[in-house]
Amino acid sequence: METPGLVVHGKAAPFSTALRSLLNNPQYSDVCFVVGQERQEVFAHRCLLACRCNFFQRLLGPKLGPEMPSPVVLSTVPAEAFLAVLEFLYTNSVRLHRHSVAVTFGLGPLQERCIAFIEAHSQEALRTRGFLELSAPALLSLLRSDKLRVDEAELVLAARSWARVGAAVLERPVAEVAAPVVRELRLALLAPAELSALEEQNQREPLIPVEQIVEAWKCHALRRGDAAQGAPCRRRRGTLPREHHCFLDLPFK
């Protein structure tokens, strides 16, 4: 029986440093992206992106041919976020900042780290331009988290600001832009006075479906957290206490 060969492992740090030197380096690159509203050029290597990420494998498939293709335009992706994604793909590590928590292109591990970062720095992250530029799926993932360190009233305001920006860019109604994400807002956590104020503002500027607000009122009227389906009321880590929370039977995790 043949003896297994010896496996030699090199040091990870020099390997990572060498790959980092290729990041946004036009030398030997075979694909160029034009990223963000500033139209910043970013150079990359097609084979590396394709083997590391299914999104890029689909985007950069054989249809581009062997020669340097025309620039791939990604005008809706912030350049700082895109470079953070590339750094992770090239080196398997990236330093995240509250201004650069990234669009993640379906990268599970990076997405999880981004969400964890925002959970730990929720209030600061909600005030950044990057938050307003999140895709709807990315915001949906955040709003499903029990670990956000921010009160629900602030989340409602942040969601409204996000939807306004999207409505202006896409030239669509605010409520239509917000539709994929607002179901994850936990309106039953708001006090009655807050819910009334939200209802009045919603009449002036529709954001949340009326039936969703009605479901939250049912929880208040019946004084039960499970009184109505479709009205999630688990407290988040940043939820401020309110008198009616005593009858919410789903505590924060």
Secondary structure, DSSP 4 states (H G I P E B T S, - for coil): -PPPPPP----HHHHHHHHHTTTT--TT--EEEEETTTTEEEEE-HHHHHHH-HHHHHHT-GGG-SSPPSPEEETTS-HHHHHHHHHHHHHS-----TTTPPP-TT-HHHHHHHHHHHHHTHHHHHTSHHHHT--HHHHHHHHT-S---S-HHHHHHHHHHHHHHHHHHHT--HHHHHTTTGGGS-GGGS-HHHHHHHHHHHHHS--S-HHHHHHHHHHHHHT-TTSSTT---PPPTTPPP-GGGGG------
